Amino acid sequence: MVKAVVGANWGDEGKGKITDMLGKESDIIVRFQGGANAGHTIVNDYGKFALHTLPSGVFYGHTTSVIGNGVALDVPKLFGEIKSIVDRGVPMPKILVSERAQMVMSYHKNFDAYEEERLGGKSFGSTKSGIAPFYSDKYSKIGFQVSELFDEEMLREKVVRVAEQKNVLLEHLYHKPLIDPDELYKELMSYKEMVEPYVCDVSLYLYNAIKEGKNILLEGQLGSLKDPDHGIYPMVTSSSTLAAYGAIGAGIPPYEIKQVITVCKAYSSAVGAGAFVSEIFGDEADELRNRGGDGGEYGATTGRPRRVGWFDCVASKYGCRMQGTTDVAFTVLDVLGYLDEIPVCVGYEINGEITKDFPVTHLLEKAKPVFQKLPGWQTDIRGIRKYEDLPENCRNYIEFIEREIGYPITMISNGPGRDDIIYRSR
Ligand code: GDP
């Protein structure tokens, strides 16, 4: 059985924790898109970890962690991450890397930084992990696939071709040092050495695993609103964040994805630029930011403060719909225990009209939030394990949001740990 864990919003919804938790019953955990630009924070018996490339299943001895073909594979980052967890006492994880995954090269990161520099104040707020230049090259068919590392003759020729093309931009647009094809070849060979023991025909491996009835978890990065097609273009990421893409980025049939668990946080947060309708500012925002997540809403990759806001039913309803949600995991609810009233964004006012349907970007920029205030519960709900034991106002908050978004909330996370979860039947 294949399940996907994906985000409904801008990312940082708490997918890492949910994946780690569901990892207990999974044989295989697959990352199918994205790169090292976003992080997952996981708290378990080994400590607190920020993972960027490794799937969140690496902490279990029984799971195999797979880097699918859809991922932007940053080889040195991946191996640095493996080393960092092993150094902290986690047993060496079983890792497979798709032979069809493409690699983020050092020049992708440089181009990412150069472009942000060139755009100045109009930049995208990129994490400079090379993701946009990487995916551009993939679709321009000048990227390097892992399998190509094993055809050295072809590779020798290709590095010259790629350097030639990149150097035009480096010289004339960015005025930066040029790429030396020999250095590029050496970089690729060093990646080969690192990645060789893990290379695998992942789609075939997963095909057999599905036939054997194995439990497979697809782990998404970021959320629906960062999808290049269905998100807040152009303030999006460069690979699809939707569960549907799990089929492509892992190489499995679409009809095998039986459960789509969409993670929604009990309030909103976003990193980078772009419209964020329910955003709040000032002291109200600082308080939520500092109490948020586990130790505050600060980026796992960059440490920069995240933008925060109240729960957005319009964006989340849309985010859940685009994922094809079967279950919602509602996270970080414990954080809201300090409020006596909790505003929830229930509609957008655009050009004098109120809508509950998420619009395209130029209209989104004009949208003003319509807030409804719900009573808070003003207690610490951490440690509660049964839905009935939650305070009434807390249950009302959950049920109100469930009605607004129209998808069943079957899991409620009330703390960062693996066991901080309340299951709820439909
Ligand atoms: P991801 O990218 O979607 O995995 O999200 P993050 O790694 O940014 O997770 C958000 C933060 O919230 C992390 O620091 C988690 O440890 C923390 N977290 C996850 N679930 C909960 C929860 O239910 N309550 C609290 N307080 N923190 C949580």
Residues whose N, C-alpha, C, O or C-beta is under 5 A from the ligand:
A	BS01	GDP	G11 D12 E13 G14 K15 G16 K17 G39 H40 T41 G293 D294 T331 V332 L333 D334 S413 N414 G415 P416
